[in-house]
Amino acid sequence: MRLIRACLATPASGILCLALFLCTVIASADVRPLYLYAEHHGNHVKLLWSIRQWRKGITGVSIWRRDMSNGRWTVIRKEIRPGVMMDRDWNAVDTSKAGQARLKKLLETRIASGKMKIVRPQTYYERAAKAKPAQFLGQSMVYQSDYDKALLSGFACIDRDVSADKVYEYGVSFVIDGRIAAKPEATSRAEVIRLNDRAFCTEVSVTQAGSGSLLLKWKSPFRIKGAGIVGYRVYRKRLAVAEDFQPIVKSTLGPANAKNQVGFWHWIDEGVDTTKAVIYAVAPVTRFQTELRRSIGVYMPPVAPAQVIFKELRADQPDMKTVKLVWTFRDGVAGLYDRLVLERRPQGDVTAQYTCVSAQIAPDTTSYVDHVDLKPDTEFDYRITALKNGQVVGEKTTWFSAADKRRPAAPIDFRARYVEKGDKQFIAVHFKPAPETPVAPESYKLSVFHGKEVWGLGEVDAAKVPKQGINAEFELPVSGGKDIEVQIKAIRNWTQSEPVRVKLHVPAQELPEVKVKSVTEGPFADQCVIHWEYENIPDLKGFRIYIDGKRVADEKTLGPKARQWTSGPLKFDTDIDIRIEAVSKYGKLSSYNSGKTYRISRPNRSEKNIRALEKAVEANDLKTAKRLLRMGTDPRDYAGRFGAVDTAALAGAKAMVELLLAYDGRSDGLNPLFKAILDNDVKAVKSLVSSKPRLVASRLCGNDGLTPLMYAIRLGRKQIIPILVAASKNKAVINAQTSVLE
């Protein structure tokens, strides 16, 4: 990425830039080559520096930092070059997204306007050193835009690796010809304060200082130098008016006490109407003109005794014929009044006169019952007045609204069922209004509950519900696969009936995919055990398993709790494709999973099992032979004079031949041909012979053990023998074998 070296175009502009970047008190006799200022800001520390004495070979500056608790200096920025904003040292600029966008825009604007151009770093330092430094009698204020310019020009950086409630000391030194100095040449301290844990102003108080004047006092918890606070801003607004705070003080630079330590600050606000309540806000201001959190102070004008006799007045409604008024007094008001008067008027009518309810209430009374015929929505303004020698010394008002608090009757014959239409789910309900009651409902509200979760289902206008009942459908607001409770209530004003509940199950629209966890070897070598994972779903019925696309097990044998299945006998030395799908009680199927491939491997040769198989074949022991074959014993490894199939065929053991042929791993077509000869299936023999030319040429009538022709001769298959003879090319062997028939 291209390095952007930007600096001011003229030495005169350089003077102005350095004046803006200066952040410390500079005395005229001070000739230090570097000046540094560090200030805590939010969750990071901002650093600014300026150069007052140029040295030959300067290429940049290094930034140092140490924790005041251990005192060790550490270099945190090895080299920051002047006039450079580079991709290799983004820590030298504001790395936040907003900060980068702001700096990029500022850089492009200044280059486009000709106020900045590309120069060599050394040239930039030479110009900066020749510029006459401006002298300041006080601390200069650095605004955000000026700090952005400092970042772009290489005279500022940001340290984000700081901890709260610690004091750090920062240092800056020249980098000359690529060498970093042994120690900092200028230092500055910064106290990092946890902003959320401390109040910025405490004990804010507002008192009257005279006619039309208010005195504000507040206490600062900061040590001003460490926190970087240069003053406070004060805002004001009226309490009874909807308006924003208006600034009345931009900044106050001098605290009430000397040495800028923790103490009380003050401000006198003149020309204020002291008969009205006022709210003040006080906000600390940092060197970067950033406001910290505001603290509030409230001024309340002196209150006449007539407004503080009563503490509270409350109106309650026991029934539709009485209103009970209850009031309380403030502390220390006994003896200020000699009787109480209670009045009422229609609510909201300020032109109407109050009607006296009772004019002679004892001073120690705290309640009164007003007997009046009420109708729903009747509203009154009540006023209680305290009098002393016929003069009003206190009053309190309250608002009252009558309501019919009797509960409406709950609906009857409430039923709910689940309905599915396409890909949407609905709840169909039926209910009837209760027989005529003194309190008729205004509406019926339906809700759905699942555990602690509640969803509104809908509301039905009671006027539209006939006596014979109503049927309605509402779209289900909850996903399927849950046990829910449908509830209905009758509503009138703010009262409601007892709920009527119906429980039902909502089937899942889609079932999750079944995940095949592992496939292991089964009890026999020709079997496998499939293990899978699946979440518990209320309406799960079971699982279906497919091997090579053929269903081998279903939900009848694999229920919802099944998580493994053992297969039947499978063919050795083949790869099988296993897939599982879940089935719900409502016929929903999960998506077909991606499947898993497993190989049925024949175990290593076992001489012991081979000899056991020989004995089982010779003894026609089907049970033992089947067990050995399923353990992986290959009938082709038979060690007798003839093969296992030959031996069984010569003995006429048809069942044994079929068993051995099923486990014979040969793929040259002899197994099905032997089977066809055994079954005397002429059609199958013709098909096999015509489709296996290599078989005909080599094995059909060969001399390697019991051939198909010899097998047909021994079994006396007179229709099959001519077919085999005609298909064979080895005539000499044919003549020798057919002589047996003659």
Helices and strands as residue ranges (DSSP letters): E 4-5, E 7-8, H 11-21, E 34-41, E 44-51, E 58-67, E 74-80, E 84-85, G 87-92, H 97-112, E 116-117, H 121-130, H 144-153, E 156-159, E 166-176, E 179-180, E 186-192, G 195-197, E 202-210, E 213-219, H 224-227, E 229-238, E 246-249, G 258-260, E 264-270, E 278-286, E 295-299, G 305-307, E 310-319, E 322-329, E 339-346, E 355-361, E 367-371, E 379-388, E 391-401, E 412-421, E 424-432, E 443-450, E 453-461, G 462-464, E 470-475, E 482-492, E 495-496, E 500-506, E 515-521, E 528-533, E 540-547, E 550-553, E 564-566, E 574-584, E 596-600, H 607-618, H 622-630, G 635-637, H 644-650, H 654-663, H 670-678, H 682-691, H 693-698, H 708-715, H 721-727, H 731-741
